[in-house]
Structures are given as C-alpha cells and as structure tokens.
C-alpha cells in the first residue's frame, strides 16, 4: 500500500480521489517539514556558545 493511500485510509476513506489529493499535497508537507528543520537549526546555532 502506498503512503498516500495509507494516509487516506486512516481518515476512513479509500477513495482514489482522496489518495490523489494527499499525493498532490506532498510538496506542501515537504515545505513545512524543511521550514521546521531550518528554524530548529537556526535556533540551535544562535543558542550555541560557540556562535559569536
């Protein structure tokens, strides 16, 4: 089972349209994921005693 259909099944729907919509939104999830990672990296760098 592909990830997008697995996520759709978690919401109680195995409709292919839902699977496609989740798959199309993958770039949004990736963007959010990287924005969180970058913000955490910036916080850790600024909080480091070695950072001037």
Phi and psi in degrees as GROMACS dihedral restraints (atoms count N, CA, C in turn):
[ dihedral_restraints ]
;  ai    aj    ak    al  type     phi  dphi    fc
    3     4     5     6     1   -76.7    20    10
    4     5     6     7     1   157.8    20    10
    6     7     8     9     1   -60.2    20    10
    7     8     9    10     1   -43.5    20    10
    9    10    11    12     1   -64.2    20    10
   10    11    12    13     1   -37.0    20    10
   12    13    14    15     1   -74.4    20    10
   13    14    15    16     1   -30.8    20    10
   15    16    17    18     1   -65.2    20    10
   16    17    18    19     1   -43.4    20    10
   18    19    20    21     1   -63.2    20    10
   19    20    21    22     1   -40.7    20    10
   21    22    23    24     1   -64.6    20    10
   22    23    24    25     1   -38.3    20    10
   24    25    26    27     1   -67.4    20    10
   25    26    27    28     1   -28.0    20    10
   27    28    29    30     1   -64.3    20    10
   28    29    30    31     1   -30.0    20    10
   30    31    32    33     1   -89.8    20    10
   31    32    33    34     1    10.5    20    10
   33    34    35    36     1    79.6    20    10
   34    35    36    37     1    21.5    20    10
   36    37    38    39     1  -137.0    20    10
   37    38    39    40     1   127.5    20    10
   39    40    41    42     1  -108.4    20    10
   40    41    42    43     1    18.2    20    10
   42    43    44    45     1   -65.4    20    10
   43    44    45    46     1   135.6    20    10
   45    46    47    48     1   -63.9    20    10
   46    47    48    49     1   -29.4    20    10
   48    49    50    51     1   -64.1    20    10
   49    50    51    52     1   -41.0    20    10
   51    52    53    54     1   -65.4    20    10
   52    53    54    55     1   -42.1    20    10
   54    55    56    57     1   -60.8    20    10
   55    56    57    58     1   -41.1    20    10
   57    58    59    60     1   -67.4    20    10
   58    59    60    61     1   -40.7    20    10
   60    61    62    63     1   -64.1    20    10
   61    62    63    64     1   -41.6    20    10
   63    64    65    66     1   -64.1    20    10
   64    65    66    67     1   -39.4    20    10
   66    67    68    69     1   -67.0    20    10
   67    68    69    70     1   -36.4    20    10
   69    70    71    72     1   -69.6    20    10
   70    71    72    73     1   -26.1    20    10
   72    73    74    75     1   -85.7    20    10
   73    74    75    76     1     2.8    20    10
   75    76    77    78     1   -59.5    20    10
   76    77    78    79     1   -34.4    20    10
   78    79    80    81     1   -66.6    20    10
   79    80    81    82     1   -29.9    20    10
   81    82    83    84     1   -69.1    20    10
   82    83    84    85     1   -43.2    20    10
   84    85    86    87     1   -63.3    20    10
   85    86    87    88     1   -39.4    20    10
   87    88    89    90     1   -65.6    20    10
   88    89    90    91     1   -41.1    20    10
   90    91    92    93     1   -64.3    20    10
   91    92    93    94     1   -42.5    20    10
   93    94    95    96     1   -64.9    20    10
   94    95    96    97     1   -42.3    20    10
   96    97    98    99     1   -60.5    20    10
   97    98    99   100     1   -47.2    20    10
   99   100   101   102     1   -69.6    20    10
  100   101   102   103     1   -33.4    20    10
  102   103   104   105     1   -65.4    20    10
  103   104   105   106     1   -37.3    20    10
  105   106   107   108     1   -68.1    20    10
  106   107   108   109     1   -43.7    20    10
  108   109   110   111     1   -62.4    20    10
  109   110   111   112     1   -43.5    20    10
  111   112   113   114     1   -64.6    20    10
  112   113   114   115     1   -40.5    20    10
  114   115   116   117     1   -66.5    20    10
  115   116   117   118     1   -36.7    20    10
  117   118   119   120     1   -68.2    20    10
  118   119   120   121     1   -38.1    20    10
  120   121   122   123     1   -66.1    20    10
  121   122   123   124     1   -41.9    20    10
  123   124   125   126     1   -63.0    20    10
  124   125   126   127     1   -39.8    20    10
  126   127   128   129     1   -66.1    20    10
  127   128   129   130     1   -42.1    20    10
  129   130   131   132     1   -68.8    20    10
  130   131   132   133     1   -35.4    20    10
  132   133   134   135     1   -69.2    20    10
  133   134   135   136     1   -43.3    20    10
  135   136   137   138     1   -69.4    20    10
  136   137   138   139     1   -29.0    20    10
  138   139   140   141     1   -84.9    20    10
  139   140   141   142     1    -5.4    20    10
  141   142   143   144     1   -77.1    20    10
  142   143   144   145     1   134.6    20    10
  144   145   146   147     1   -66.5    20    10
  145   146   147   148     1   -19.9    20    10
  147   148   149   150     1   -81.3    20    10
  148   149   150   151     1    -8.5    20    10
  150   151   152   153     1   -85.3    20    10
  151   152   153   154     1   124.6    20    10
